[in-house]
């Protein structure tokens, strides 16, 4: 096997697989030698789920496990039932995603997989060099989704972890409405943090029930499980149910200016800033960005996953949450209570116009948000 490649993809998770998928679908890889480097090798497991909303069918429409035209939002006093048209809330499971994407990229004639971590990644002149499995490799171009480990106290930008744990449950009686997903349910003690549940029903008896916490204080697994158990008992069913699968993880939420590239070393995924800082959602923006990138290839224009103005909006919101200026349940539920649901979702997808954003902002505590916005803008650009 050669140690020199045209393209290296460092990291074989969502971002790494997606860039290869989009490049192959765009017909841009003929005659290229390509290496995909990931310690887990070929992924096949149901190890995560991705939820998102979009107004039109996306590139992975056939993989959507379930769709919801309605969402609900709750706090202790308000129960909002939201028709999100023209958007549809969707969920894709990793098991179907991996199977489909691997089938497409396996057809790349010049593809080599290395089942080892990529280490000591560096740009050397016009090449990208790295180590993997005890050997040295180089590539003319590399896409890297390898994580950048940030320490919140060492950066000036706002930073909160979104740590979560979910149960796939099957109940013994009809419990859920498969047409409605619970997007944010704050009916749980907040403990000075942002704590909410979301529920994605697949049928009247099957659903994913997940707790998400925005804070830098993580819990033990049994503590997340206790919260899930109490929530299901209090608001969904007191009958027996079975937990058929679990998932969990952590998503850094920060407006830290992740570098987009270092010459011919291109950063993608969370490493490239594809995660929406204020929500933790990644899938939709990542596919939007990588599709544009693949269509432009071999040109490599800098395509930001999020508009610059939205990074400032998110810095404002994150700072308010991090400082405790406004309770999270009040902040998020107010957004849905005082705006059309489709405007909120368009804003969170980075799809709003400036006039829509002004209308959106006037429904918030304009004094608080205005002050924080100016402070974040000065800190970021001056």
Legacy VTK file of the C-alpha trace (Angstrom):
# vtk DataFile Version 3.0
C-alpha trace
ASCII
DATASET POLYDATA
POINTS 382 float
0.000 0.000 0.000
1.279 3.439 -0.899
1.868 5.995 1.839
1.026 8.947 -0.414
-2.570 9.846 -1.326
-4.419 12.523 -3.210
-7.002 12.949 -0.437
-6.984 11.931 3.230
-10.141 11.926 5.348
-9.149 11.946 9.010
-12.058 10.764 11.126
-14.775 8.436 9.874
-17.794 9.726 11.766
-20.667 11.800 10.433
-18.509 14.533 8.878
-15.827 12.309 7.367
-18.293 9.879 5.834
-20.473 12.734 4.598
-17.720 14.554 2.700
-16.734 11.339 0.936
-20.386 10.617 0.175
-21.043 14.042 -1.336
-17.807 14.044 -3.347
-18.589 10.607 -4.750
-22.207 11.520 -5.569
-20.911 14.646 -7.342
-18.579 12.500 -9.450
-15.447 14.242 -8.189
-13.313 11.278 -7.077
-12.570 9.426 -10.308
-8.873 8.622 -10.549
-8.145 9.855 -7.022
-6.283 7.877 -4.379
-8.073 8.316 -1.056
-7.464 7.155 2.496
-10.094 7.127 5.257
-8.553 6.944 8.721
-10.584 6.067 11.812
-9.786 3.838 14.806
-13.224 2.197 14.709
-12.934 1.179 11.081
-16.151 0.626 9.166
-19.009 1.884 11.335
-22.232 -0.137 11.377
-23.750 0.331 14.845
-26.781 2.219 16.070
-24.591 4.442 18.232
-26.395 7.770 17.790
-29.366 9.537 16.234
-29.496 12.852 14.404
-32.566 15.057 14.481
-33.130 18.206 12.437
-35.811 20.094 10.549
-35.964 21.111 6.924
-38.571 22.488 4.551
-37.576 20.432 1.508
-36.465 16.818 1.059
-32.769 16.530 1.874
-29.968 14.349 0.482
-30.761 11.573 2.966
-34.551 11.686 2.733
-34.830 7.933 2.148
-33.010 7.297 5.435
-35.395 9.303 7.620
-36.649 6.981 10.351
-39.587 9.177 11.360
-41.093 12.585 10.587
-43.140 14.943 12.757
-45.211 17.830 11.346
-45.982 19.109 14.872
-43.830 19.849 17.910
-44.674 20.767 21.482
-42.828 23.082 23.883
-43.472 23.108 27.641
-42.552 24.841 30.845
-44.277 24.687 34.221
-47.177 26.901 33.111
-47.266 26.790 29.290
-47.958 23.939 26.891
-47.480 25.038 23.287
-48.674 22.913 20.371
-46.849 24.087 17.240
-47.547 23.401 13.587
-44.079 23.926 12.090
-45.066 23.950 8.400
-43.300 24.305 5.976
-40.739 22.516 8.134
-40.792 18.848 9.048
-38.906 17.574 12.086
-36.920 14.451 11.168
-34.741 11.791 12.758
-32.093 9.625 11.115
-30.525 6.717 12.975
-26.831 6.055 12.523
-27.353 2.404 11.601
-29.209 3.263 8.393
-26.901 6.200 7.679
-23.729 4.127 8.004
-25.128 1.332 5.843
-26.167 3.654 3.012
-23.099 5.888 3.033
-20.675 2.969 3.244
-22.359 1.382 0.233
-21.762 4.570 -1.773
-18.172 5.172 -0.717
-17.211 1.506 -1.101
-17.655 2.112 -4.831
-14.740 4.581 -4.791
-12.049 2.660 -6.665
-9.129 4.416 -5.038
-10.351 4.167 -1.434
-8.184 2.667 1.300
-9.341 2.376 4.915
-6.898 2.486 7.817
-8.348 1.309 11.128
-6.216 3.405 13.448
-6.288 6.900 14.935
-4.723 9.677 12.882
-2.037 11.367 14.961
0.510 14.157 14.638
-1.474 15.775 11.834
0.443 18.685 10.335
0.834 20.661 7.150
4.252 20.347 5.544
4.630 22.610 2.543
1.971 21.633 0.011
1.161 18.345 1.765
-0.573 17.152 4.920
1.399 14.605 6.936
0.107 12.306 9.669
0.827 9.081 11.512
-1.525 6.088 11.743
-0.950 2.567 13.020
2.792 3.065 13.361
3.305 4.294 9.792
3.732 7.732 8.221
1.436 9.033 5.483
0.974 12.140 3.390
-1.765 13.598 1.204
-2.138 16.505 -1.172
-5.393 17.450 0.572
-6.934 16.411 3.885
-10.350 16.795 5.479
-10.119 16.501 9.258
-12.915 16.153 11.797
-10.528 15.216 14.608
-11.702 16.983 17.774
-10.165 20.136 19.146
-10.266 19.793 22.928
-11.184 23.169 24.375
-11.036 24.089 28.038
-13.828 26.557 28.901
-11.673 28.566 31.298
-8.968 29.058 28.688
-11.121 30.748 26.031
-12.872 34.111 26.127
-15.919 32.957 24.162
-18.989 31.568 25.945
-18.921 27.805 26.381
-21.458 25.295 27.667
-21.508 21.537 27.266
-24.729 19.946 26.112
-24.592 16.563 27.780
-27.432 14.174 27.143
-28.719 10.667 27.630
-31.635 9.008 25.887
-33.760 5.906 26.246
-35.540 4.162 23.409
-38.628 2.892 25.199
-41.484 0.564 24.354
-44.594 0.858 26.521
-47.293 -1.700 27.269
-50.114 0.715 26.471
-50.753 3.510 23.985
-48.767 6.481 25.303
-47.391 8.692 22.538
-48.660 10.672 19.568
-46.466 9.716 16.583
-47.437 12.976 14.834
-45.985 15.185 17.595
-42.445 15.456 18.876
-41.786 17.174 22.177
-39.006 19.565 21.176
-38.273 21.123 24.563
-39.971 20.149 27.812
-38.627 22.097 30.782
-40.944 20.500 33.355
-38.099 19.408 35.608
-36.131 21.265 38.314
-33.537 23.427 36.561
-30.915 23.623 39.354
-29.570 26.852 37.868
-28.930 25.171 34.513
-30.836 24.576 31.283
-32.475 21.173 31.685
-35.093 19.843 29.313
-36.422 16.637 27.838
-37.335 15.900 24.276
-39.519 13.041 23.132
-39.619 11.628 19.607
-42.430 9.086 19.226
-42.172 6.490 16.465
-45.560 4.942 17.240
-48.120 5.060 20.036
-45.893 2.742 22.074
-42.327 3.459 20.951
-40.304 6.626 21.429
-36.905 8.113 22.113
-36.998 9.998 25.413
-33.921 12.093 26.058
-32.683 14.560 28.638
-30.336 17.369 27.635
-28.508 19.645 30.054
-26.645 22.819 29.099
-23.914 23.140 31.710
-20.305 22.265 32.381
-21.274 20.021 35.300
-21.817 16.478 34.064
-23.838 13.848 35.919
-23.288 10.163 36.508
-25.155 7.770 34.216
-27.434 6.685 37.041
-28.362 10.329 37.691
-29.458 10.881 34.088
-31.387 7.609 34.266
-33.157 8.668 37.447
-34.268 11.901 35.771
-35.559 9.994 32.738
-37.431 7.513 34.911
-39.105 10.271 36.938
-40.045 12.247 33.839
-41.637 9.277 32.086
-43.599 8.406 35.230
-44.776 11.974 35.845
-45.773 12.932 32.306
-46.136 9.878 30.073
-47.016 6.567 31.673
-47.190 4.859 35.019
-47.488 1.471 33.332
-44.598 -0.847 32.587
-42.223 -0.140 29.731
-39.004 -1.576 28.362
-35.811 0.324 27.573
-34.690 -1.244 24.286
-31.649 0.920 23.554
-29.731 3.823 25.080
-27.567 6.605 23.742
-25.656 9.477 25.234
-22.929 11.969 24.610
-21.687 15.505 24.870
-21.805 18.408 22.415
-19.641 21.484 23.070
-21.690 24.659 22.557
-19.378 27.586 21.944
-18.749 30.461 19.560
-15.020 29.834 19.694
-13.703 30.737 16.194
-12.803 27.280 14.939
-10.367 27.697 12.033
-11.879 26.555 8.745
-8.577 25.441 7.253
-4.820 25.483 7.395
-3.853 25.636 3.746
-4.823 22.289 2.236
-5.897 20.897 5.630
-9.660 21.489 5.721
-11.550 21.210 9.013
-15.078 19.806 8.886
-17.800 18.761 11.297
-17.744 19.951 14.876
-14.022 20.649 14.437
-14.878 23.064 11.652
-17.666 24.835 13.531
-20.632 22.970 12.011
-22.430 22.638 15.352
-24.934 25.431 16.015
-23.557 27.019 19.193
-26.938 27.877 20.724
-28.626 24.499 20.174
-26.041 21.791 19.498
-27.719 20.799 16.229
-25.201 19.797 13.552
-26.653 17.496 10.892
-28.557 19.956 8.686
-25.878 22.658 8.508
-23.132 20.090 7.979
-24.880 18.520 4.990
-25.639 21.952 3.552
-21.992 22.971 3.855
-20.471 19.732 2.558
-22.854 19.553 -0.403
-21.723 23.030 -1.486
-18.104 22.073 -0.886
-18.408 18.909 -2.983
-20.130 20.740 -5.820
-17.326 23.332 -5.909
-14.525 20.737 -5.787
-11.701 20.769 -6.874
-12.028 24.448 -6.012
-12.150 24.829 -2.257
-13.823 28.127 -1.401
-14.292 28.800 2.287
-17.924 27.856 2.907
-19.025 28.684 6.442
-21.563 26.315 8.019
-23.321 29.263 9.688
-23.713 32.930 8.694
-21.354 35.188 10.666
-24.226 37.221 12.115
-25.719 34.051 13.611
-22.499 33.339 15.467
-22.915 36.729 17.157
-26.561 35.981 17.934
-25.483 32.690 19.479
-22.675 34.284 21.472
-25.287 36.625 22.927
-27.670 33.825 23.843
-24.964 31.546 25.227
-23.530 34.319 27.387
-26.981 35.039 28.811
-27.395 31.355 29.654
-23.878 30.974 31.023
-24.225 34.052 33.234
-27.716 33.109 34.388
-29.119 36.454 33.185
-32.359 34.768 32.140
-33.668 31.291 33.011
-33.380 28.935 30.040
-36.959 27.718 30.301
-38.262 31.283 30.172
-35.951 32.231 27.305
-36.697 29.311 24.973
-40.407 28.936 25.668
-40.872 32.692 25.213
-39.357 32.415 21.733
-42.032 29.928 20.677
-44.808 31.726 22.539
-44.163 35.097 20.880
-43.115 34.057 17.364
-44.582 31.867 14.628
-42.910 28.446 15.088
-41.566 28.474 11.538
-39.749 31.763 12.239
-38.015 30.260 15.273
-36.940 27.182 13.317
-35.822 29.245 10.319
-33.725 31.386 12.665
-32.145 28.338 14.298
-31.359 26.930 10.827
-29.665 30.168 9.790
-32.262 30.734 7.067
-33.835 34.045 8.134
-33.543 37.408 6.432
-32.346 40.476 8.323
-35.898 41.848 8.550
-37.118 38.541 9.996
-34.293 38.640 12.515
-35.275 42.146 13.632
-38.866 40.978 14.157
-37.515 37.985 16.050
-35.328 40.129 18.303
-38.153 42.499 19.212
-39.931 39.564 20.871
-37.034 39.105 23.322
-35.862 41.193 26.273
-34.358 43.708 23.867
-32.473 45.602 26.576
-30.704 42.508 27.891
-30.062 40.981 24.468
-28.962 44.319 23.020
-26.394 44.922 25.751
-25.009 41.414 25.491
-24.921 41.584 21.690
-22.844 44.776 21.725
-20.480 43.335 24.341
-19.930 40.141 22.347
-19.417 42.065 19.094
-16.789 44.308 20.698
-15.028 41.344 22.282
-14.975 39.404 19.026
-14.011 42.084 16.540
-12.250 44.880 18.417
LINES 1 383
382 0 1 2 3 4 5 6 7 8 9 10 11 12 13 14 15 16 17 18 19 20 21 22 23 24 25 26 27 28 29 30 31 32 33 34 35 36 37 38 39 40 41 42 43 44 45 46 47 48 49 50 51 52 53 54 55 56 57 58 59 60 61 62 63 64 65 66 67 68 69 70 71 72 73 74 75 76 77 78 79 80 81 82 83 84 85 86 87 88 89 90 91 92 93 94 95 96 97 98 99 100 101 102 103 104 105 106 107 108 109 110 111 112 113 114 115 116 117 118 119 120 121 122 123 124 125 126 127 128 129 130 131 132 133 134 135 136 137 138 139 140 141 142 143 144 145 146 147 148 149 150 151 152 153 154 155 156 157 158 159 160 161 162 163 164 165 166 167 168 169 170 171 172 173 174 175 176 177 178 179 180 181 182 183 184 185 186 187 188 189 190 191 192 193 194 195 196 197 198 199 200 201 202 203 204 205 206 207 208 209 210 211 212 213 214 215 216 217 218 219 220 221 222 223 224 225 226 227 228 229 230 231 232 233 234 235 236 237 238 239 240 241 242 243 244 245 246 247 248 249 250 251 252 253 254 255 256 257 258 259 260 261 262 263 264 265 266 267 268 269 270 271 272 273 274 275 276 277 278 279 280 281 282 283 284 285 286 287 288 289 290 291 292 293 294 295 296 297 298 299 300 301 302 303 304 305 306 307 308 309 310 311 312 313 314 315 316 317 318 319 320 321 322 323 324 325 326 327 328 329 330 331 332 333 334 335 336 337 338 339 340 341 342 343 344 345 346 347 348 349 350 351 352 353 354 355 356 357 358 359 360 361 362 363 364 365 366 367 368 369 370 371 372 373 374 375 376 377 378 379 380 381
